[in-house]
Amino acid sequence: MKVWIGLLIGVIFGLTGCGNSIKPPTEKIANAELAISRAQDNNAKDFAAIELRQAQDNLQKAKQAIQDEEYEKAARLAEQALMDASLAETKAESAKASKAAKEMRESVETLQQELERKQ
């Protein structure tokens, strides 16, 4: 009985693994493209250019891997592109927030100086 259960589990994992490698990872590619687009919209080019470039490069490699029918490689590259794009977007958002905070501090300091001068 245990042998049959083990064999059945092995077959199930084998079939699901084969099923994933047969189909191109088009959804992962689409998710990576969307993440890159979001990063670009958040000015990642200005604040996280290296990460954005890595995401774009990995996406291109993933697309090439699909053409070469290397679907597992394509899936890994698409996932890496997604992570790189997410990092680029996060870094860009963080840099913009830091810049806004710096500008706010400078405005507050200017207002304080004005108030002190008028007193």
RAJO-V183269 format. One record per pair of residues at least 4 apart in sequence whose ideal C-beta (glycine too) atoms are under 8 Angstrom apart, sorted by the first residue. I is the first residue (numbers start at 0). J is the second residue. D is the distance in Angstrom with one decimal. If there is no record, write none. Layout:
# RAJO-V183269
i:j:d
I:J:D
I:J:D
This chain:
# RAJO-V183269
i:j:d
0:4:6.6
1:5:6.2
2:6:6.1
3:7:6.1
4:8:6.4
5:9:6.3
6:10:6.4
7:11:6.4
8:12:6.4
9:13:6.0
10:14:6.2
11:15:6.4
12:16:6.1
13:17:6.2
14:18:6.0
15:19:6.5
16:20:6.6
17:21:6.3
18:22:7.1
19:70:7.7
19:71:7.7
19:74:7.6
20:70:5.3
20:71:5.3
21:70:7.1
22:70:6.8
23:28:7.8
23:65:4.8
23:70:5.4
23:73:6.5
24:28:6.1
24:61:7.6
24:65:7.4
24:70:6.1
24:73:5.4
24:74:4.0
24:77:5.5
25:29:6.3
25:65:8.0
26:30:6.3
27:31:6.4
27:61:7.6
27:73:7.8
27:74:5.5
27:77:3.8
27:78:6.1
27:81:7.1
28:32:6.4
28:58:7.2
28:61:6.0
28:62:6.7
28:65:7.2
28:73:7.4
28:77:5.0
29:33:6.4
30:34:6.3
30:77:7.3
30:81:5.5
31:35:6.4
31:54:7.1
31:57:7.5
31:58:5.1
31:61:6.9
31:77:4.8
31:78:7.7
31:80:4.0
31:81:4.5
31:84:6.4
32:36:6.4
32:58:6.6
33:37:6.4
34:38:6.4
34:54:7.1
34:80:7.5
34:81:5.0
34:84:3.6
34:85:5.6
34:88:7.0
35:39:6.4
35:51:7.2
35:54:5.2
35:55:6.2
35:58:6.4
35:80:7.0
35:84:4.5
36:40:6.4
37:41:6.4
37:84:7.2
37:88:5.5
38:43:3.9
38:47:7.2
38:50:7.8
38:51:5.5
38:54:6.9
38:84:4.7
38:85:7.6
38:87:4.2
38:88:4.1
38:91:6.6
39:43:6.0
39:44:6.4
39:51:7.0
41:88:5.2
41:91:4.5
41:92:5.8
41:95:7.5
42:46:5.8
42:91:5.3
42:95:6.9
43:47:4.5
43:48:7.2
43:50:6.9
43:51:4.4
43:84:7.8
43:87:4.0
43:88:5.9
43:90:7.1
43:91:4.3
44:48:5.7
44:51:6.0
45:91:7.3
45:94:8.0
46:90:5.8
46:91:4.0
46:93:7.9
46:94:3.9
46:95:6.9
47:51:5.7
47:86:7.0
47:87:4.0
47:88:7.6
47:90:3.8
47:91:5.1
47:94:7.5
48:52:6.1
49:53:6.4
50:54:6.5
50:83:5.2
50:84:7.6
50:86:4.9
50:87:3.7
50:90:6.3
51:55:6.5
51:83:7.6
51:84:7.0
51:87:4.3
52:56:6.2
53:57:6.2
53:80:7.9
53:83:4.4
54:58:6.3
54:80:4.7
54:81:7.6
54:83:3.7
54:84:3.9
54:87:6.1
55:59:6.5
55:80:7.5
56:60:6.4
56:80:8.0
57:61:6.2
57:76:4.9
57:77:7.5
57:79:4.7
57:80:3.8
57:83:6.2
58:62:6.5
58:76:7.4
58:77:6.9
58:80:4.2
59:63:6.5
60:64:6.3
60:76:4.8
61:65:6.7
61:72:7.8
61:73:4.6
61:74:7.7
61:76:3.7
61:77:4.3
61:80:6.2
62:66:6.8
62:73:7.5
63:67:6.3
64:69:4.3
64:70:7.4
64:72:4.4
64:73:3.7
64:76:6.0
65:69:7.6
65:70:6.8
65:73:4.6
69:73:6.0
70:74:6.3
71:75:6.6
72:76:6.2
73:77:6.1
74:78:6.4
75:79:6.4
76:80:6.3
77:81:6.5
78:82:6.5
79:83:6.2
80:84:6.1
81:85:6.3
82:86:6.3
83:87:6.3
84:88:6.3
85:89:6.3
86:90:6.2
87:91:6.3
88:92:6.3
89:93:6.2
90:94:6.2
91:95:6.3
92:96:6.3
93:97:6.3
94:98:6.3
95:99:6.3
96:100:6.3
97:101:6.3
98:102:6.5
99:103:6.3
100:104:6.5
101:105:6.5
102:106:6.4
103:107:6.4
104:108:6.3
105:109:6.4
106:110:6.4
107:111:6.4
108:112:6.4
109:113:6.5
110:114:6.4
111:115:6.3
112:116:6.3
113:117:6.5
114:118:6.6
